[in-house]
């Protein structure tokens, strides 16, 4: 008699977590999703509810975690991840990075499970080295408005490797760069949802600063494949996962206007505190160790993503009169 492997995904009702749940189900794993739903959405995993081998627990991972039965892997993705979210929930963000990571690592240790931490490119802060390799220690303001997220993830990385060194837990760390796709929340404070929603509604696109700051956007389908490969690798040190194609924010905004066929204009606003000037992953390690690199171009990814936002905005009744009549 054969038994399926079983994974626990904390934050599994969130944007990336829901795609991971889907991927593991498709690859014949049993999946347990745990989420307190402060930023997650049950709508992201509705299609998995009722499937054999899938379970959902509404629970705060900063509290005691217990999951009956075997657990072979834990993917710790629980955390607010957008600037709006972690400024609304600063204490919760710090707690899930510290207490939540501690609880999830404790469960991994007791179950003998692999543990994969969803870290972030934000550990590099406003980088002084470009592009950013894993060896770079970062340039982070620990007491700035972004510090609650940046430092929570830096602490989570330290805790993860401490459990690996002190207790022999089999750990992985994914440093995730800007990722996008369907199931992102409307107007969540990140560049893509903001631009796409504004363009569809016929509003001016908000460009912070002069728009010369750069980002590198990875489609979620590429990212989750990288997560899968990282989990099944034998590397315990951090690995950058993202698309190395760098683009200035102002040029990205113009791509969104084209993808949405919008006549909106660009409107400049002051640059937020500690907003990184550049962001581009060095993915040499992922290429060498995981044989991974992204395949979806930004134009292709926008083509996959924009229809989702158009549908959600129609359902919310917030499209502009001009666009709704077209």
C-alpha positions in Angstrom: 0.0 0.0 0.0 1.4 3.4 -1.0 1.0 6.6 1.0 1.0 10.1 -0.4 3.4 12.7 0.9 1.6 15.5 2.8 2.4 19.2 2.9 1.3 22.0 5.3 1.2 25.4 3.7 0.8 28.2 6.1 -0.8 31.3 4.5 -2.1 28.9 1.9 -5.2 31.0 1.2 -3.0 33.8 0.0 -2.0 34.7 -3.5 1.1 32.5 -3.8 0.1 30.0 -1.2 -3.0 29.1 -3.2 -1.0 28.3 -6.3 1.3 26.1 -4.3 -1.7 24.2 -2.8 -2.9 23.7 -6.4 0.5 22.5 -7.6 1.0 20.0 -4.8 -2.5 18.6 -5.3 -1.8 18.2 -9.0 1.5 16.4 -8.2 -0.3 13.9 -6.0 0.4 15.2 -2.6 -2.1 15.6 0.2 -2.3 19.3 1.2 -3.2 21.0 4.5 -3.7 24.8 4.3 -3.6 26.9 7.4 -4.5 30.6 7.3 -6.1 33.1 9.7 -7.5 35.0 6.6 -6.5 38.5 7.7 -5.1 39.0 4.2 -5.9 35.5 2.7 -9.1 34.7 0.8 -11.0 31.5 0.8 -12.0 32.3 -2.7 -8.5 31.5 -3.7 -8.9 27.9 -2.6 -12.6 27.3 -3.2 -11.9 25.0 -6.1 -9.8 22.7 -3.8 -12.4 22.4 -1.1 -13.9 18.9 -0.9 -11.1 17.4 -3.0 -9.7 14.2 -1.5 -6.5 14.8 0.4 -7.2 18.6 0.9 -7.8 20.2 4.3 -8.2 23.7 5.5 -7.7 25.0 9.1 -8.5 28.6 10.0 -5.8 29.3 12.5 -3.2 31.9 13.5 0.2 30.3 13.2 1.7 32.5 15.9 -0.3 30.4 18.3 0.2 26.7 19.0 0.1 24.6 15.8 -1.1 21.1 15.8 -1.9 19.1 12.6 -3.0 15.5 13.1 -1.2 12.8 11.0 2.0 12.8 9.1 3.6 16.0 7.7 6.4 15.6 5.2 7.0 19.2 4.4 6.0 22.6 5.7 6.0 25.7 3.4 5.8 28.8 5.7 4.1 31.5 3.6 2.0 33.1 6.3 2.6 36.9 6.4 1.2 40.1 5.2 3.2 40.9 2.1 2.1 44.2 0.6 3.1 47.6 1.9 -0.6 48.5 2.7 -1.0 45.2 4.6 2.1 45.3 6.7 1.5 49.0 7.6 -2.1 48.1 8.7 -0.9 45.0 10.5 2.7 45.9 11.7 2.5 43.9 15.0 1.0 40.9 13.3 3.7 41.0 10.6 6.4 41.0 13.2 4.7 38.2 15.1 4.2 35.9 12.1 7.9 36.4 11.1 9.1 35.6 14.6 6.6 33.6 16.6 4.9 32.1 13.6 8.3 30.9 12.1 9.2 29.5 15.6 6.0 27.5 15.8 6.2 26.2 12.2 9.9 25.2 12.7 8.9 23.5 16.0 6.3 21.4 14.1 8.8 20.6 11.4 11.3 19.4 14.0 8.7 17.2 15.8 7.4 15.7 12.5 10.8 15.3 10.9 9.5 17.4 8.0 11.3 19.5 5.5 10.8 23.2 6.1 10.8 25.9 3.4 10.6 29.6 4.4 9.1 32.2 2.1 11.5 35.0 2.5 11.7 38.1 0.3 13.9 40.4 -1.7 13.0 43.0 0.9 15.8 41.5 3.1 18.1 43.4 0.8 16.4 46.7 1.6 17.4 49.6 -0.6 20.4 47.7 -2.1 23.8 49.2 -2.7 24.8 46.2 -4.8 23.0 45.5 -8.1 21.8 43.0 -9.1 21.4 41.4 -5.7 23.2 38.1 -5.1 22.4 35.9 -2.1 25.7 36.8 -0.5 24.7 40.4 -0.1 23.7 41.3 3.5 21.4 44.2 2.5 20.8 47.9 3.4 17.7 47.9 5.6 16.3 50.7 7.9 15.1 48.6 10.9 12.9 51.4 12.3 11.4 52.7 9.0 7.8 52.0 8.0 9.0 49.0 5.9 11.1 47.7 8.7 8.4 45.6 10.3 8.3 43.4 7.1 12.0 43.6 6.3 13.2 42.7 9.7 10.5 40.0 10.3 11.8 38.2 7.3 15.5 38.7 8.2 14.7 37.3 11.7 12.8 34.4 10.1 15.8 33.5 8.0 18.1 33.6 11.1 15.6 31.4 13.0 15.4 28.9 10.1 19.1 28.4 9.9 19.4 28.2 13.7 16.9 25.3 13.7 19.0 23.7 10.9 22.3 24.1 12.7 21.1 23.4 16.3 18.4 20.7 15.7 19.2 19.3 12.2 15.9 20.4 10.6 16.1 20.1 6.9 15.5 23.7 5.8 15.2 25.8 2.6 15.0 29.6 2.2 13.4 31.2 -0.9 14.1 34.9 -1.4 11.1 35.8 -3.5 11.2 38.8 -5.8 8.2 40.7 -7.1 5.6 38.1 -8.2 2.3 38.7 -9.9 -0.7 36.9 -11.4 -4.4 36.2 -11.0 -5.7 36.1 -7.4 -3.8 39.2 -6.3 -6.1 41.5 -4.4 -7.4 44.6 -5.9 -5.6 47.8 -4.9 -3.3 46.0 -2.5 -0.5 48.6 -2.6 1.8 46.7 -5.0 2.7 48.1 -8.4 0.8 45.6 -10.6 -2.6 45.6 -8.8 -2.5 49.4 -8.4 -1.6 50.1 -12.0 -4.0 47.5 -13.5 -6.9 48.6 -11.4 -6.3 52.2 -12.1 -6.0 51.6 -15.8 -9.2 49.5 -16.0 -11.1 52.1 -14.1 -9.8 54.9 -16.3 -8.0 56.6 -13.4 -4.5 58.2 -13.6 -1.7 55.7 -12.8 0.1 56.7 -9.7 3.9 56.9 -10.3 5.9 57.4 -7.1 8.9 59.7 -7.6 10.0 60.1 -11.2 9.4 56.4 -12.0 13.0 55.6 -12.6 13.1 53.1 -9.7 13.3 49.5 -11.1 11.5 46.3 -10.4 11.7 42.7 -11.8 8.4 40.9 -12.2 8.0 37.1 -12.1 4.8 35.4 -13.1 3.4 33.2 -10.3 3.5 30.0 -12.5 7.3 30.4 -12.8 7.7 31.1 -9.1 5.8 28.0 -7.8 7.9 25.8 -10.1 11.0 27.3 -8.5 9.6 26.7 -5.0 8.9 23.0 -5.9 12.5 22.6 -7.2 14.0 24.3 -4.2 12.0 22.0 -1.8 13.4 19.0 -3.6 17.0 20.3 -3.7 19.6 19.8 -1.1 20.6 23.4 -0.6 20.0 24.9 2.8 21.3 28.5 2.1 19.0 31.2 0.7 18.1 31.1 -3.0 16.8 34.0 -5.1 13.7 33.3 -7.0 12.5 35.9 -9.4 12.7 37.2 -13.0 16.0 39.0 -13.7 14.4 41.2 -16.4 14.6 44.6 -14.9 12.2 47.4 -15.9 11.7 51.1 -14.7 8.4 51.6 -13.0 7.4 54.2 -15.5 8.0 51.8 -18.4 6.0 49.1 -16.5 3.1 51.5 -16.2 3.1 52.1 -20.0 3.1 48.3 -20.5 0.0 48.1 -18.3 -1.7 50.8 -20.2 -1.1 48.9 -23.4 -2.2 45.6 -22.0 -5.5 47.1 -20.7 -6.1 49.3 -23.8 -6.4 52.2 -21.4 -6.2 55.9 -22.2 -5.3 56.8 -18.6 -2.4 59.1 -17.9 0.5 58.9 -15.5 0.5 61.1 -12.3 3.6 61.5 -10.1 3.4 61.4 -6.4 6.2 61.8 -3.7 8.4 58.7 -3.3 7.4 56.7 -0.1 9.9 56.4 2.7 12.7 53.8 2.1 11.2 52.8 -1.2 14.0 50.7 -2.9 15.6 52.4 -5.9 16.5 49.2 -7.7 15.4 45.6 -7.5 16.8 42.8 -9.6 17.6 39.2 -8.6 20.9 37.5 -9.5 19.5 34.1 -10.2 22.8 32.4 -11.0 22.4 30.1 -8.0 18.9 29.1 -8.9 20.1 28.3 -12.5 23.1 26.3 -11.3 21.6 24.5 -8.3 17.9 24.1 -9.3 18.2 24.2 -13.1 15.5 26.9 -12.9 14.8 30.2 -14.6 11.5 32.0 -15.4 9.9 31.3 -18.8 6.9 33.7 -18.9 7.7 37.2 -20.3 6.1 40.3 -18.8 3.9 40.8 -21.8 2.7 37.2 -21.7 2.1 37.4 -18.0 0.1 40.6 -18.3 -2.0 38.9 -20.9 -2.7 36.1 -18.4 -3.4 38.5 -15.5 -5.4 41.5 -16.8 -8.6 39.5 -17.6 -8.7 38.4 -13.9 -8.6 42.0 -12.7 -11.2 43.0 -15.3 -13.5 40.3 -14.0 -13.0 41.2 -10.4 -13.6 44.9 -11.0 -16.8 44.2 -13.0 -18.0 42.0 -10.1 -17.1 44.8 -7.6 -19.0 47.3 -9.6 -16.1 49.8 -9.5 -15.2 50.1 -13.2 -15.3 53.5 -14.7 -18.4 54.5 -16.7 -16.3 55.0 -19.8 -14.9 51.4 -19.6 -18.1 49.8 -18.5 -19.9 51.1 -21.6 -17.2 50.0 -24.0 
